[in-house]
Amino acid sequence: MTIFVLYCNKRNRIKDKEMLSWEDFEKVEMRAGTIVSVSDFPKARNPSYKLTIDFGEYGIKKSSAQITHLYSMDTLVGKQIIAVVNFPPKQIADFMSECLVLGVVGLNKEITLLMPERVVENGWRIA
């Protein structure tokens, strides 16, 4: 079984992307986590925050997120988010990002965070 991945460009036209096997998709560990701290990230190339996220039994991980357009630091602490937790760490300026926080990219590149509709246990898998 294969999954056909699609994306929308700025004009909302759908374009074909590379085929992804079910086995490839199963390797992606998307987990729910709670943001426990937020700080400004002035050294980032694009406006960003440094997030510390609790993923329960998967531990505390850090991430850089370009979410400054729609979210202030004080509104983020305590929010649950969805992130990919099995990417290798990535150096962003002087910071090591350990997971990829997921969001929807708007027309002006503003990011709307993907969040569970109700509170779930930190670390629960997204399917």
C-alpha positions in Angstrom: 0.0 0.0 0.0 1.3 3.5 -0.8 0.2 6.9 0.3 0.0 9.7 -2.3 1.3 13.0 -0.6 -0.2 16.3 -1.9 0.6 19.9 -1.0 -0.9 23.2 -1.9 1.2 26.0 -3.2 0.5 29.7 -2.6 -2.2 29.7 -5.2 -3.9 26.7 -3.6 -3.2 24.5 -6.6 -2.5 20.9 -5.6 0.7 19.4 -7.0 2.0 15.9 -6.9 4.8 15.0 -4.5 6.9 11.9 -4.2 5.2 8.6 -3.4 5.6 7.4 0.2 5.2 3.8 1.3 3.2 2.8 4.3 6.4 1.5 5.8 8.0 4.9 5.4 5.1 6.6 7.0 5.1 4.2 10.0 8.7 5.3 10.7 7.6 8.9 11.5 7.0 9.2 15.2 4.5 12.0 15.7 3.7 12.5 19.4 1.7 14.9 21.6 3.6 17.0 24.0 3.1 20.0 26.3 5.1 23.2 26.0 6.7 23.8 29.4 8.8 26.9 28.6 9.3 29.4 25.8 12.1 31.9 25.1 12.9 34.4 22.4 15.4 33.3 19.7 17.0 36.4 18.3 19.9 34.5 16.6 17.5 32.6 14.4 17.4 33.6 10.7 13.6 34.0 10.8 11.6 35.2 13.8 11.3 32.1 16.1 10.9 30.9 19.7 12.9 28.3 21.5 10.4 25.7 23.0 10.9 23.1 25.7 8.3 20.4 25.3 7.4 17.5 27.6 6.7 14.3 25.7 6.0 12.1 28.8 8.0 8.8 28.7 9.8 10.1 25.6 11.4 12.9 27.7 11.8 16.6 27.4 12.9 17.9 24.0 13.8 21.3 22.6 12.7 22.8 19.4 12.9 26.1 17.4 9.6 27.1 16.0 8.7 30.0 13.6 5.4 30.7 15.2 5.9 34.3 16.3 3.3 35.8 13.9 0.3 34.1 15.6 1.5 33.2 19.1 3.0 35.2 22.0 5.3 33.5 24.4 2.9 33.8 27.4 0.1 32.1 25.5 2.2 29.0 24.5 3.2 27.6 27.9 0.8 24.7 28.8 -0.4 24.2 25.2 -0.3 20.7 23.8 1.2 20.4 20.3 2.1 17.7 17.8 5.7 17.1 16.9 7.9 14.6 15.0 10.3 13.3 17.7 12.5 10.9 15.8 14.4 13.3 13.5 18.1 13.7 14.3 19.0 16.9 16.2 19.4 19.9 13.9 21.7 22.9 14.6 19.8 26.2 14.2 22.2 29.1 15.0 23.5 28.3 18.5 20.6 26.0 19.4 20.1 22.2 18.9 16.5 21.5 17.8 15.5 17.9 18.9 12.0 17.6 17.4 9.9 19.2 14.6 6.8 21.0 15.9 4.0 20.6 13.3 1.8 23.4 11.9 -0.2 24.6 9.0 1.6 27.1 6.7 -0.6 30.0 5.8 -0.4 32.1 2.6 2.0 34.6 4.3 4.1 31.8 5.9 2.4 32.2 9.3 2.2 28.9 11.1 -0.9 27.7 12.9 0.1 24.9 15.3 -1.4 21.5 15.1 -2.9 20.7 18.5 -5.0 17.9 19.9 -8.7 18.8 20.1 -8.7 17.8 23.8 -6.0 17.1 26.4 -4.2 13.8 25.9 -1.3 12.1 27.7 2.1 13.6 26.8 3.9 11.1 24.4 0.8 9.6 22.9 1.3 8.6 19.3 -0.4 10.4 16.4 -2.0 8.0 13.9 
